């Protein structure tokens, strides 16, 4: 499994709805509300055999209320 951090900017008033939809899909390892340009920070694990962009597009970005996203890939450094 590949860990990926994803920040989501939601349309005004939609953050709680987006968070609820993410939990319903049971794909989130961790989910936090944040301050700044993005409203939510999530950690997801993507199966090794899955295309990361397609997985995120098909399982996260189709949720109503998401305005923008920022993906951060992780690498084993040690």
N, CA, C and O atoms as CSV, one atom per row, in Angstrom:
chain,resi,resn,atom,element,x,y,z
A,1,UNK,N,N,0.848,-1.181,0.000
A,1,UNK,CA,C,0.000,0.000,0.000
A,1,UNK,C,C,0.890,1.240,0.000
A,1,UNK,O,O,1.908,1.296,0.690
A,2,UNK,N,N,0.486,2.224,-0.784
A,2,UNK,CA,C,1.223,3.481,-0.884
A,2,UNK,C,C,0.479,4.569,-0.100
A,2,UNK,O,O,-0.674,4.865,-0.410
A,3,UNK,N,N,1.118,5.164,0.905
A,3,UNK,CA,C,0.460,6.254,1.621
A,3,UNK,C,C,0.518,7.550,0.813
A,3,UNK,O,O,1.559,7.911,0.266
A,4,UNK,N,N,-0.612,8.235,0.750
A,4,UNK,CA,C,-0.720,9.503,0.034
A,4,UNK,C,C,-1.471,10.476,0.938
A,4,UNK,O,O,-2.480,10.122,1.547
A,5,UNK,N,N,-0.967,11.704,1.018
A,5,UNK,CA,C,-1.665,12.757,1.744
A,5,UNK,C,C,-2.396,13.609,0.720
A,5,UNK,O,O,-1.842,13.946,-0.327
A,6,UNK,N,N,-3.628,13.952,1.021
A,6,UNK,CA,C,-4.448,14.715,0.103
A,6,UNK,C,C,-5.109,15.855,0.872
A,6,UNK,O,O,-5.794,15.627,1.869
A,7,UNK,N,N,-4.900,17.065,0.407
A,7,UNK,CA,C,-5.553,18.227,1.000
A,7,UNK,C,C,-6.727,18.614,0.115
A,7,UNK,O,O,-6.616,18.625,-1.111
A,8,UNK,N,N,-7.841,18.930,0.739
A,8,UNK,CA,C,-9.046,19.282,-0.001
A,8,UNK,C,C,-9.533,20.665,0.384
A,8,UNK,O,O,-9.640,20.997,1.565
A,9,UNK,N,N,-9.821,21.453,-0.611
A,9,UNK,CA,C,-10.472,22.743,-0.417
A,9,UNK,C,C,-11.928,22.533,-0.787
A,9,UNK,O,O,-12.241,22.075,-1.886
A,10,UNK,N,N,-12.811,22.868,0.130
A,10,UNK,CA,C,-14.239,22.652,-0.094
A,10,UNK,C,C,-14.937,23.977,-0.390
A,10,UNK,O,O,-14.470,25.050,-0.007
A,11,UNK,N,N,-16.056,23.869,-1.077
A,11,UNK,CA,C,-16.878,25.061,-1.279
A,11,UNK,C,C,-17.425,25.489,0.072
A,11,UNK,O,O,-17.612,24.647,0.951
A,12,UNK,N,N,-17.686,26.780,0.259
A,12,UNK,CA,C,-18.175,27.264,1.550
A,12,UNK,C,C,-19.394,26.471,2.046
A,12,UNK,O,O,-20.354,26.250,1.309
A,13,UNK,N,N,-19.324,26.057,3.303
A,13,UNK,CA,C,-20.419,25.329,3.926
A,13,UNK,C,C,-20.490,23.844,3.591
A,13,UNK,O,O,-21.439,23.177,4.005
A,14,UNK,N,N,-19.532,23.308,2.863
A,14,UNK,CA,C,-19.598,21.911,2.421
A,14,UNK,C,C,-18.584,20.989,3.098
A,14,UNK,O,O,-18.571,19.789,2.820
A,15,UNK,N,N,-17.740,21.519,3.973
A,15,UNK,CA,C,-16.668,20.716,4.557
A,15,UNK,C,C,-17.194,19.508,5.318
A,15,UNK,O,O,-16.660,18.409,5.165
A,16,UNK,N,N,-18.224,19.684,6.132
A,16,UNK,CA,C,-18.752,18.561,6.913
A,16,UNK,C,C,-19.380,17.510,6.016
A,16,UNK,O,O,-19.273,16.316,6.296
A,17,UNK,N,N,-20.031,17.933,4.944
A,17,UNK,CA,C,-20.632,16.980,4.005
A,17,UNK,C,C,-19.547,16.172,3.293
A,17,UNK,O,O,-19.688,14.962,3.113
A,18,UNK,N,N,-18.472,16.839,2.892
A,18,UNK,CA,C,-17.367,16.147,2.233
A,18,UNK,C,C,-16.731,15.146,3.200
A,18,UNK,O,O,-16.463,14.006,2.822
A,19,UNK,N,N,-16.492,15.559,4.428
A,19,UNK,CA,C,-15.897,14.668,5.426
A,19,UNK,C,C,-16.791,13.446,5.661
A,19,UNK,O,O,-16.291,12.324,5.737
A,20,UNK,N,N,-18.078,13.648,5.773
A,20,UNK,CA,C,-19.011,12.530,5.980
A,20,UNK,C,C,-18.974,11.566,4.795
A,20,UNK,O,O,-18.984,10.350,4.987
A,21,UNK,N,N,-18.931,12.096,3.578
A,21,UNK,CA,C,-18.883,11.253,2.380
A,21,UNK,C,C,-17.591,10.430,2.346
A,21,UNK,O,O,-17.608,9.266,1.947
A,22,UNK,N,N,-16.478,11.028,2.762
A,22,UNK,CA,C,-15.207,10.298,2.798
A,22,UNK,C,C,-15.267,9.140,3.787
A,22,UNK,O,O,-14.792,8.045,3.486
A,23,UNK,N,N,-15.845,9.372,4.967
A,23,UNK,CA,C,-15.950,8.305,5.958
A,23,UNK,C,C,-16.890,7.203,5.485
A,23,UNK,O,O,-16.644,6.027,5.751
A,24,UNK,N,N,-17.963,7.569,4.787
A,24,UNK,CA,C,-18.891,6.567,4.254
A,24,UNK,C,C,-18.204,5.627,3.272
A,24,UNK,O,O,-18.542,4.446,3.205
A,25,UNK,N,N,-17.255,6.137,2.518
A,25,UNK,CA,C,-16.545,5.330,1.520
A,25,UNK,C,C,-15.466,4.448,2.132
A,25,UNK,O,O,-14.937,3.560,1.462
A,26,UNK,N,N,-15.136,4.684,3.394
A,26,UNK,CA,C,-14.166,3.876,4.141
A,26,UNK,C,C,-12.809,3.770,3.439
A,26,UNK,O,O,-12.215,2.694,3.372
A,27,UNK,N,N,-12.330,4.907,2.916
A,27,UNK,CA,C,-11.018,4.908,2.263
A,27,UNK,C,C,-10.002,5.764,3.011
A,27,UNK,O,O,-8.826,5.796,2.648
A,28,UNK,N,N,-10.449,6.451,4.048
A,28,UNK,CA,C,-9.601,7.387,4.774
A,28,UNK,C,C,-8.950,6.696,5.968
A,28,UNK,O,O,-9.630,6.080,6.789
A,29,UNK,N,N,-7.623,6.807,6.053
A,29,UNK,CA,C,-6.914,6.313,7.222
A,29,UNK,C,C,-6.990,7.340,8.348
A,29,UNK,O,O,-7.263,7.004,9.500
A,30,UNK,N,N,-6.741,8.608,7.985
A,30,UNK,CA,C,-6.810,9.717,8.937
A,30,UNK,C,C,-7.420,10.913,8.213
A,30,UNK,O,O,-7.182,11.108,7.021
A,31,UNK,N,N,-8.203,11.712,8.930
A,31,UNK,CA,C,-8.825,12.902,8.349
A,31,UNK,C,C,-8.816,14.013,9.389
A,31,UNK,O,O,-9.255,13.827,10.524
A,32,UNK,N,N,-8.307,15.173,8.980
A,32,UNK,CA,C,-8.198,16.315,9.881
A,32,UNK,C,C,-8.796,17.556,9.241
A,32,UNK,O,O,-8.716,17.731,8.025
A,33,UNK,N,N,-9.391,18.408,10.046
A,33,UNK,CA,C,-9.806,19.742,9.628
A,33,UNK,C,C,-8.586,20.642,9.786
A,33,UNK,O,O,-7.874,20.547,10.786
A,34,UNK,N,N,-8.339,21.511,8.814
A,34,UNK,CA,C,-7.152,22.354,8.856
A,34,UNK,C,C,-7.511,23.813,8.608
A,34,UNK,O,O,-8.602,24.132,8.134
A,35,UNK,N,N,-6.581,24.677,8.936
A,35,UNK,CA,C,-6.731,26.094,8.640
A,35,UNK,C,C,-5.868,26.418,7.424
A,35,UNK,O,O,-4.988,25.640,7.058
A,36,UNK,N,N,-6.118,27.545,6.813
A,36,UNK,CA,C,-5.320,27.939,5.653
A,36,UNK,C,C,-6.088,27.769,4.358
A,36,UNK,O,O,-7.314,27.879,4.332
A,37,UNK,N,N,-5.360,27.500,3.281
A,37,UNK,CA,C,-5.971,27.409,1.959
A,37,UNK,C,C,-6.844,26.170,1.780
A,37,UNK,O,O,-7.741,26.166,0.937
A,38,UNK,N,N,-6.595,25.132,2.552
A,38,UNK,CA,C,-7.349,23.888,2.423
A,38,UNK,C,C,-8.126,23.620,3.701
A,38,UNK,O,O,-7.725,24.044,4.784
A,39,UNK,N,N,-9.237,22.916,3.566
A,39,UNK,CA,C,-10.131,22.660,4.698
A,39,UNK,C,C,-9.904,21.315,5.369
A,39,UNK,O,O,-10.096,21.174,6.577
A,40,UNK,N,N,-9.491,20.318,4.574
A,40,UNK,CA,C,-9.302,18.966,5.091
A,40,UNK,C,C,-7.945,18.423,4.670
A,40,UNK,O,O,-7.454,18.714,3.580
A,41,UNK,N,N,-7.354,17.636,5.548
A,41,UNK,CA,C,-6.119,16.915,5.248
A,41,UNK,C,C,-6.403,15.454,5.528
A,41,UNK,O,O,-6.817,15.092,6.630
A,42,UNK,N,N,-6.177,14.613,4.528
A,42,UNK,CA,C,-6.455,13.198,4.703
A,42,UNK,C,C,-5.260,12.350,4.315
A,42,UNK,O,O,-4.455,12.723,3.462
A,43,UNK,N,N,-5.166,11.203,4.961
A,43,UNK,CA,C,-4.150,10.214,4.619
A,43,UNK,C,C,-4.889,8.983,4.117
A,43,UNK,O,O,-5.767,8.445,4.792
A,44,UNK,N,N,-4.518,8.556,2.935
A,44,UNK,CA,C,-5.121,7.358,2.377
A,44,UNK,C,C,-4.013,6.396,1.956
A,44,UNK,O,O,-2.890,6.811,1.672
A,45,UNK,N,N,-4.337,5.137,1.921
A,45,UNK,CA,C,-3.421,4.112,1.441
A,45,UNK,C,C,-3.985,3.565,0.147
A,45,UNK,O,O,-5.124,3.101,0.098
A,46,UNK,N,N,-3.183,3.621,-0.897
A,46,UNK,CA,C,-3.609,3.175,-2.211
A,46,UNK,C,C,-2.900,1.860,-2.528
A,46,UNK,O,O,-1.680,1.766,-2.388
A,47,UNK,N,N,-3.649,0.852,-2.953
A,47,UNK,CA,C,-3.025,-0.434,-3.292
A,47,UNK,C,C,-1.924,-0.265,-4.336
A,47,UNK,O,O,-2.035,0.557,-5.246
A,48,UNK,N,N,-0.875,-1.044,-4.192
A,48,UNK,CA,C,0.290,-0.962,-5.085
A,48,UNK,C,C,-0.080,-1.112,-6.558
A,48,UNK,O,O,0.544,-0.491,-7.418
A,49,UNK,N,N,-1.081,-1.923,-6.853
A,49,UNK,CA,C,-1.441,-2.183,-8.244
A,49,UNK,C,C,-2.381,-1.132,-8.841
A,49,UNK,O,O,-2.766,-1.243,-10.005
A,50,UNK,N,N,-2.752,-0.120,-8.063
A,50,UNK,CA,C,-3.672,0.923,-8.520
A,50,UNK,C,C,-2.922,2.154,-9.022
A,50,UNK,O,O,-1.886,2.523,-8.470
A,51,UNK,N,N,-3.440,2.777,-10.053
A,51,UNK,CA,C,-2.931,4.068,-10.513
A,51,UNK,C,C,-3.397,5.125,-9.519
A,51,UNK,O,O,-4.594,5.252,-9.262
A,52,UNK,N,N,-2.463,5.876,-8.964
A,52,UNK,CA,C,-2.788,6.829,-7.897
A,52,UNK,C,C,-3.771,7.899,-8.367
A,52,UNK,O,O,-4.763,8.178,-7.694
A,53,UNK,N,N,-3.491,8.495,-9.522
A,53,UNK,CA,C,-4.369,9.547,-10.030
A,53,UNK,C,C,-5.776,9.055,-10.294
A,53,UNK,O,O,-6.747,9.739,-9.972
A,54,UNK,N,N,-5.891,7.885,-10.870
A,54,UNK,CA,C,-7.219,7.324,-11.157
A,54,UNK,C,C,-7.946,6.981,-9.867
A,54,UNK,O,O,-9.146,7.225,-9.742
A,55,UNK,N,N,-7.219,6.415,-8.907
A,55,UNK,CA,C,-7.837,6.070,-7.628
A,55,UNK,C,C,-8.409,7.316,-6.956
A,55,UNK,O,O,-9.551,7.309,-6.497
A,56,UNK,N,N,-7.618,8.379,-6.900
A,56,UNK,CA,C,-8.073,9.615,-6.268
A,56,UNK,C,C,-9.245,10.210,-7.036
A,56,UNK,O,O,-10.229,10.649,-6.440
A,57,UNK,N,N,-9.138,10.223,-8.351
A,57,UNK,CA,C,-10.215,10.778,-9.185
A,57,UNK,C,C,-11.518,9.993,-8.998
A,57,UNK,O,O,-12.586,10.588,-8.852
A,58,UNK,N,N,-11.430,8.672,-9.004
A,58,UNK,CA,C,-12.622,7.831,-8.925
A,58,UNK,C,C,-13.217,7.715,-7.528
A,58,UNK,O,O,-14.420,7.498,-7.386
A,59,UNK,N,N,-12.384,7.857,-6.487
A,59,UNK,CA,C,-12.856,7.601,-5.126
A,59,UNK,C,C,-12.970,8.825,-4.224
A,59,UNK,O,O,-13.610,8.771,-3.174
A,60,UNK,N,N,-12.348,9.928,-4.635
A,60,UNK,CA,C,-12.373,11.127,-3.791
A,60,UNK,C,C,-12.951,12.326,-4.541
A,60,UNK,O,O,-13.894,12.961,-4.069
A,61,UNK,N,N,-12.396,12.628,-5.685
A,61,UNK,CA,C,-12.727,13.885,-6.354
A,61,UNK,C,C,-14.113,13.926,-6.989
A,61,UNK,O,O,-14.525,14.969,-7.496
A,62,UNK,N,N,-14.827,12.826,-6.971
A,62,UNK,CA,C,-16.200,12.837,-7.483
A,62,UNK,C,C,-17.208,13.216,-6.394
A,62,UNK,O,O,-18.411,13.258,-6.650
A,63,UNK,N,N,-16.721,13.491,-5.185
A,63,UNK,CA,C,-17.597,13.915,-4.091
A,63,UNK,C,C,-18.008,15.365,-4.304
A,63,UNK,O,O,-17.165,16.234,-4.525
A,64,UNK,N,N,-19.298,15.615,-4.237
A,64,UNK,CA,C,-19.814,16.974,-4.383
A,64,UNK,C,C,-19.321,17.844,-3.229
A,64,UNK,O,O,-19.313,17.412,-2.077
A,65,UNK,N,N,-18.910,19.075,-3.548
A,65,UNK,CA,C,-18.468,20.010,-2.528
A,65,UNK,C,C,-16.970,20.243,-2.508
A,65,UNK,O,O,-16.492,21.126,-1.795
A,66,UNK,N,N,-16.215,19.463,-3.282
A,66,UNK,CA,C,-14.770,19.653,-3.344
A,66,UNK,C,C,-14.454,20.638,-4.455
A,66,UNK,O,O,-14.845,20.436,-5.605
A,67,UNK,N,N,-13.745,21.704,-4.109
A,67,UNK,CA,C,-13.392,22.736,-5.083
A,67,UNK,C,C,-12.004,22.501,-5.674
A,67,UNK,O,O,-11.772,22.791,-6.847
A,68,UNK,N,N,-11.084,21.977,-4.868
A,68,UNK,CA,C,-9.687,21.869,-5.285
A,68,UNK,C,C,-8.978,20.839,-4.412
A,68,UNK,O,O,-9.377,20.603,-3.272
A,69,UNK,N,N,-7.938,20.234,-4.946
A,69,UNK,CA,C,-7.177,19.261,-4.156
A,69,UNK,C,C,-5.670,19.429,-4.406
A,69,UNK,O,O,-5.238,19.982,-5.418
A,70,UNK,N,N,-4.906,18.934,-3.452
A,70,UNK,CA,C,-3.461,18.921,-3.561
A,70,UNK,C,C,-2.980,17.574,-3.024
A,70,UNK,O,O,-3.188,17.259,-1.852
A,71,UNK,N,N,-2.341,16.787,-3.875
A,71,UNK,CA,C,-1.833,15.471,-3.488
A,71,UNK,C,C,-0.360,15.558,-3.147
A,71,UNK,O,O,0.403,16.249,-3.822
A,72,UNK,N,N,0.040,14.852,-2.091
A,72,UNK,CA,C,1.439,14.775,-1.703
A,72,UNK,C,C,1.824,13.305,-1.635
A,72,UNK,O,O,1.292,12.544,-0.827
A,73,UNK,N,N,2.746,12.926,-2.486
A,73,UNK,CA,C,3.234,11.551,-2.509
A,73,UNK,C,C,4.268,11.377,-1.398
A,73,UNK,O,O,4.938,12.335,-1.012
A,74,UNK,N,N,4.390,10.175,-0.895
A,74,UNK,CA,C,5.377,9.881,0.128
A,74,UNK,C,C,6.341,8.818,-0.383
A,74,UNK,O,O,5.985,7.984,-1.216
A,75,UNK,N,N,7.568,8.863,0.130
A,75,UNK,CA,C,8.612,7.934,-0.280
A,75,UNK,C,C,9.334,7.424,0.953
A,75,UNK,O,O,9.454,8.144,1.944
A,76,UNK,N,N,9.807,6.214,0.903
A,76,UNK,CA,C,10.598,5.656,1.998
A,76,UNK,C,C,12.014,6.219,1.875
A,76,UNK,O,O,12.721,5.955,0.903
A,77,UNK,N,N,12.404,6.985,2.864
A,77,UNK,CA,C,13.723,7.631,2.805
A,77,UNK,C,C,14.752,6.912,3.684
A,77,UNK,O,O,15.956,7.059,3.474
A,78,UNK,N,N,14.289,6.148,4.651
A,78,UNK,CA,C,15.213,5.523,5.593
A,78,UNK,C,C,14.959,4.044,5.681
A,78,UNK,O,O,15.642,3.343,6.427
